[in-house]
Amino acid sequence: MERCRVKYLLTEPSQYEGTIILNLPQGYGFSELPSTLATPDTLYFAGSTTKAFTAAAAGKLIHQDQSKKPTNLKWTTPISQILKDDFILSDEYATSHVTIEDALSHRSGLPLFDNVYGCGDASALDTVRLMRHLPFSADIRTKWQYNNFMYAAVQTLVERLSDQSLENFLAEEFWKPLDMASTMFDVRKAQSMKDDNGSSRLTRGYFWNDEGGHYVPDEYLDLTPVAGAGAMISSVNDMALWTKALLQASQDLTKSSSPINHHLFRDITTPRCIIPDAYSAMWKHSTGVSVYALGWFVQSIGRLTLLSHGGGLCGFGTTLYLVPECGLGFVAMGNTMGASNCVETDLFFEVLKRLGIFEPEVGVTQDSKGAFATQGAEQTNHDQVADPVQLTTDTSLWAPENYTGVYSHPGLGDFTVTMATTQVRERTRHGISAQGSTTPITKDTPILLVEPSRRTWPYTYVLVHQSGEDFTMAVFFRRGNEERDTEPASRDSTCSRKLECKNGLVMEFLYSAKARLEGSGERLGMQLSPELADCEAAEEDWRKGMIWLEKR
C-alpha cells in the first residue's frame, strides 16, 4: 500500500452479526501531493460504479405507477421505440431488438469502442448517434462485451422520458433522498467545492511513472459523452449511504422513504448474461460462473453471493462490494487507476477474512487490475490480421510522404498521421519494444505517430513498419500534460518512502495490435477494437477485424 500511496476511503463493519452495521468512513493518505490529506468527504471520480445508478434510474421509470408512465416501459422494451431514429445501429436486426436490459447487461453485440466518442463538445445523444457507424462483433444476446455506448443510450432514454438530465434525475430520485449532497456529474462544480481549510475537495488523480520514479498528475476527464456509464463524482461518505440503502433493499428492510426498494434491487441485480472465462479470471476467488446483471457483476465466493462493480479512469479507481446474505458492504475510492482497485480489492478480502466470512485459498491472489480500458486486448489473434500471401519484404513500397496526412471515418472522426519525432520515439520506446515486432527496431526504422482528434479518452497510436503495407501498432494512453513540463516537482517527506510528483507527459503502453496502409496510403486500417479483431467474421476475413479510415 505504501508503494502505491493511493487514498483509501472505505466503510467496513465494526462487527459481524449478520446485520447491517456500517462504521464511520475514514481517509488514508493524500488527496493531493505533497501534503493535502484525504478525508471521508474528499471527492473522487467514481467511474463505472455510475452504471448501477443509471440502471436504477431506468428501473425507477419502469416501476412508476402506470398512470405516470409516458409509455408502457419494461426492461424488454426496445430502445429504438423510445429514441426512434436517434438509435440506429449498423446491424438492422439489433436496431429494432436491443432492449433496455440488453444495453445495461452488455449483451447488445457491440464491442468496446472507448477510443471513439467525445469529439469536440459531444453530448450523450451525439454518442448514441455514432453507433450507426460502428461494426458489431457478435450477434445480439450471444456474448458479453463491455460497452459504454449502450449506457449513453439508456441515459438518453431516461432523459427523454423524464424531460430532464440524468444528473438531475438521479439527484431528485436518489441522491437527495439519501442525503448524498456531495455527489454530482459536474467537474467544474466539484472543483469549486472547498473544505474547511479552503482547499479543493476534489482530489488530484495520479499516474506512477515507473521509469522516472515519480508520480505524474493526471488531467481530469470530461465524461459528458458517456455520463451514464461513468461520470459520477462522489465521496466515500456519500457512497456509504448508497451502500447502506442497497443492503437494506436486499433484505427488504427499506422504509417507504427509501429511493430503492426490494423489487428494484432484485431487478437490477438479477443476472442477465454469462461473462466469458477470459474476463472471469479477474475474480480469482470466485467459484462457479461469473455473470452480469444491470450495472452489477455477480459472483459466488464459497456459498455466498458477491455483488460488485469497479470504476477506473485516468487517475482514479473505485470499488464497491456487497455481500447481501451477511449485510456487508464495502466501498473504497483511490486516486490512481488500476493500482487503487487492486489494493481496494485486497482490503475487501482481508475484511472478509478477519470477519470469518471467507478465507481465500492459500497462494491465490486477486487479479483486479483488469481496468476496462484494455479489456479483451489479450484475446487478439495477431496472426490473423494480414493475409500471408500479400505480405512482402519489398521495402521500396515504403514512402513516408505517402502515409502522412489526415484520415477520416464517419464514426471515429479524424486521425492525423505524422512521422514520429525523436521525442515521441523516446517516450514510446518501451511500448514499441514490448509489442513483439518481427524486425529489429533501430533509429532508422520507419515509425508513424497516429493522433486522433480530441476526444474523451487520451488514446495515441504508434505504427512500426513491418513489411509492404503492414505495421504493428502500439496503443498508448497519454498521461499527464506536456504543457506543464516546466513546473517544479513537489515532494512529501512525512512517510518512510519519499514521494515525488512531477508534471509532464508520459505515454502509458496498453497493448499491441495491427495496422495496414493500403493503396499508397489512401486507406488506413487499424485494430481499434480487440473484440472486433477476434470475432468470427474476422477469422474468415481479417479486414473485418479492422476499422478503415480514408485519407482526406
Secondary structure, DSSP 4 states (H G I P E B T S, - for coil): -TTT----EE---SS-SSS---PPPEE-SEEETTTEEP-TT-BEE-GGGHHHHHHHHHHHHHTS-TTT-SS---TT-BHHHHHGGG---SSHHHHHH-BHHHHHTT-SS----TTTS--SS--HHHHHHHGGGS--SS-TTS-----SHHHHHHHHHHHHHHTS-HHHHHIIIIITTTT-TT-BS-HHHHHH-B-TTS-BSBPPPEEEETTTTEEEEPPPP--GGGHHHH--EE-HHHHHHHHHHHHHHHTT---TT-SS-HHHHHHHHS--EEPPHHHHTT-TT-EEEEEE-SS-EEEEETTEEEEEEEEEETTEEEEEEEEGGGTEEEEEEESBSSHHHHHHHHHHHHHHHHTTS--PPTT--------GGGTTGGG--GGGSS-GGG----GGG--HHHH-EEEEETTTEEEEEEEPPHHHHHHHHHHHHHT--SS---TTS-EEEEEEPS-SS-EEEEEEEEETTEEEEEEEEEEE-GGGTTSPPEEE-SSSS-EEE---EEEEEEEEEEEEEETTTTEEEE---HHHHTSHHHHH-GGGGSEEEEE-
